[in-house]
Amino acid sequence: MVVTFCGHGEMTYSEETQRILYNILEELIDRGANKFLLGGYGRFDMLAARTVKTLKEKYPQTVSALIIPYMNHDFDAGLYDYSEYPPIENTPARFAILKRNE
């Protein structure tokens, strides 16, 4: 099962939010989730990537992938197993994230 994340760039971090996300993702892994597609932008994306990375310690069979909307942006590669750049190079920059999410 593949899990994707959609979230807002701005969010207030709390340990409770992290705990809830951890519990939800662990339940999804127990139900067969084994691949996580992450966006790499904004606070929610970072929370999701860090939570998946933490879960990988307990569930090493899971895979995390960064799906890149822009080639000219720096990402923390250590949070992901690999990255992909979908064929969106002809998409105007303001629509790149929307097109990537499709």
C-alpha positions as CSV (number, residue, x, y, z in Angstrom):
1,M,0.0,0.0,0.0
2,V,1.3,3.4,-0.9
3,V,0.6,6.4,1.4
4,T,0.9,10.0,0.2
5,F,0.8,13.2,2.3
6,C,-1.0,16.4,1.7
7,G,-0.6,19.2,4.1
8,H,-0.2,22.9,4.5
9,G,3.1,24.7,4.5
10,E,2.4,26.4,7.7
11,M,1.4,24.6,10.9
12,T,2.1,24.8,14.6
13,Y,4.2,21.8,15.7
14,S,3.3,20.0,18.9
15,E,4.4,16.7,20.4
16,E,0.7,15.7,20.4
17,T,0.4,16.2,16.6
18,Q,3.6,14.2,16.1
19,R,2.3,11.4,18.4
20,I,-1.0,11.3,16.5
21,L,0.7,11.1,13.1
22,Y,3.1,8.4,14.4
23,N,0.1,6.3,15.6
24,I,-1.8,6.7,12.4
25,L,1.2,5.8,10.3
26,E,2.0,2.8,12.5
27,E,-1.6,1.6,12.0
28,L,-1.3,2.0,8.3
29,I,2.0,0.0,8.3
30,D,0.2,-2.7,10.3
31,R,-2.5,-2.7,7.5
32,G,0.1,-3.1,4.8
33,A,1.5,0.3,4.0
34,N,5.0,-0.1,2.8
35,K,5.8,3.0,0.7
36,F,5.4,6.7,1.7
37,L,5.5,9.5,-0.9
38,L,6.6,12.8,0.6
39,G,6.6,16.3,-0.7
40,G,9.5,17.9,1.1
41,Y,8.0,21.4,1.5
42,G,6.5,23.1,4.4
43,R,6.2,22.2,8.1
44,F,3.7,19.4,7.6
45,D,5.8,17.7,5.0
46,M,8.9,17.9,7.3
47,L,6.8,16.4,10.2
48,A,5.6,13.6,8.0
49,A,9.2,12.9,6.7
50,R,10.7,12.8,10.2
51,T,7.9,10.6,11.5
52,V,8.3,8.1,8.6
53,K,12.1,8.1,9.2
54,T,11.5,7.4,12.9
55,L,9.1,4.5,12.0
56,K,11.7,3.0,9.7
57,E,13.8,2.2,12.7
58,K,11.0,-0.2,13.8
59,Y,9.8,-1.1,10.3
60,P,12.8,-1.2,8.1
61,Q,10.9,-2.7,5.2
62,T,9.1,0.7,4.6
63,V,10.3,3.0,1.9
64,S,10.2,6.8,1.8
65,A,10.4,8.7,-1.4
66,L,10.7,12.4,-1.9
67,I,8.7,13.5,-5.0
68,I,10.4,16.7,-6.1
69,P,8.4,19.5,-7.7
70,Y,11.4,21.8,-8.4
71,M,14.9,20.9,-9.4
72,N,16.4,24.1,-8.0
73,H,15.5,23.6,-4.3
74,D,17.6,22.0,-1.6
75,F,16.1,19.0,0.3
76,D,17.4,17.1,3.3
77,A,18.2,13.9,1.4
78,G,18.8,12.0,4.7
79,L,15.1,11.9,5.4
80,Y,14.3,9.8,2.3
81,D,15.4,6.5,0.7
82,Y,15.3,8.1,-2.8
83,S,13.8,10.9,-4.7
84,E,11.9,11.2,-8.0
85,Y,11.3,14.1,-10.3
86,P,8.1,13.5,-12.1
87,P,7.8,14.6,-15.8
88,I,6.6,18.2,-15.0
89,E,9.5,20.2,-16.4
90,N,7.2,22.0,-18.8
91,T,4.7,23.0,-16.1
92,P,4.8,26.6,-15.0
93,A,6.5,27.0,-11.6
94,R,3.4,28.2,-9.8
95,F,1.6,25.0,-10.8
96,A,4.5,22.5,-10.2
97,I,3.3,21.4,-6.7
98,L,-0.2,20.9,-7.9
99,K,1.0,18.9,-10.9
100,R,3.4,16.8,-8.8
101,N,0.5,16.0,-6.4
102,E,-1.5,14.5,-9.3
